[in-house]
Amino acid sequence: MAEYIKYIDLTKCTGCRACQVACKQWNDLPAETTQFTGSLQNPGDLTYNTWTLIRFDELGSGKDIKWIMRHDACMHCDWAACIKACPSPGALVKTETGAVIHQSEFCIGCKACIIACPFDIPRYSVKDDKIAKCTLCYDRITNGMKPACVTSCNTGCLDFGPKTAMIEKAHTRALATGGTVYPNNPNYETHVLYVLPADVKPLEISHMNPNPKMPATVLWWKHLFKPFTLIGVGGVAGLALLHYMLRGPHLVEEEKKEGGEADV
């Protein structure tokens, strides 16, 4: 099966939240009790039950003020830090389509993926002791449909298609508008691409990492500390076996109590 990319053109987002609602409906996610915080953004952040969120940012001031409304969800990294950090096989899986999915039955609630993710995406539930996030509607795209969020978008902000076609579309649109493509890091590619408006930098947009990359701590753990830990465990097990073979099972020495019989 081909790899796919979700395309997001921020120059066309009107903040209608149709994608946010569609994600809830398709994935059968419950509504949340929220409160007004002074921003049009609602809810205030991604949660265990909110996998897609329209973020609102006000840039500039006075006559120069402009709103940036951004569809925020999992970036489905090509070399996903969350998968690299996860100690439970099967809890997070990179699929042939490029989608990174979570399988809650294998999740142990360790939250290593939350710490590792350069985009601050996975969310934890204390009640369920699991994490959850966008799956790129893997169940839809493997049946020839587009993700629910893309299907609901009525402005052309969201699109979905083969990887090569979407990359070309993103760069063509950025060139036409004077904007930029994000993330534009050949060392950390994703299956979600943004087209940012002209004169807007990732650093100015909330929760947008200007330089996404694999965290060094994850690399150290996987390539340095974890192998040594496994070697250590193996060494201890080997020595225990050797001791058993040479000396036999450990027996408690007999001790005599005062005026009593031997106690084993």
C-alpha positions, 0 to 999 in steps of 0.5 A: 500500500502507498504512503500518504500525507495529510496536507494543511494549508493555513492560508485557507483555514477559517477556524470552523472546527468541522474537522474537530467535530468530524474526528469526535464523531468518527472515533466515537470520542465523548464531548468534554466540559470546558470553560471560557478562557478568553480565547476562541480556542475550545477546548484549551488543549488536546486531551485523551478524548480530543485528538484534533484541535483548532488552535487560535493565535493572534499575531501582531497588534493594532491594524497589523493583527492577524489570526492564525487558525491551525488544525493540530493533531498527530504529525505521523512521523516517518521515524517516530520518536514515540515508537522509539521510546515505547517499551511495550511492543505493539502499543504504537505502530508505524503502518505501511500507509505512514500512519502511526497508530496506537493499540490500547490493549498493549499500552502500559501507561508509562508515558514515555511517548509523551516525553519523547514526542517533539510535537507534544501530541500523545495524551494520557488518561489517569482513569484508563492508564492509557495514552491516545492520539490521532490515528490518521483514520487508519480504518478509513484510509485502508478502505479507500476513504480520506480521514474524517477531518479532511472529508469535513473541510469545506475550504480546501485547507485540508487534503489527503493523498499519495506522498509525492503528490502532496509534497509537490502540492505543498511546495507549489502552494508555498511558492505561490503564496510566499509562504513556507512548508513545515516541517521542512527537515529532511532528517525528521520527515512527517506524514503531515505537511503544513503550508504557513502563510507569508511572513509567519514563522513556526516559532510564532505559532503556539505548540509548533516546534520550530526544529522537530527532531528525535530527542537525544534522550531517546537515542541515548536510551535505545542505543546506549543505556538500554543495550547495557542494561540488557547485557547486565541482566543477561550477565546476572542471569548467567552468573546465577546459572553458573553458580547453580551448576557449580555449587548446587541450590543454596541451602540455609545453614543449620543454626543451633538455638540455645538449648534447642534443636537444629533449625533449618 
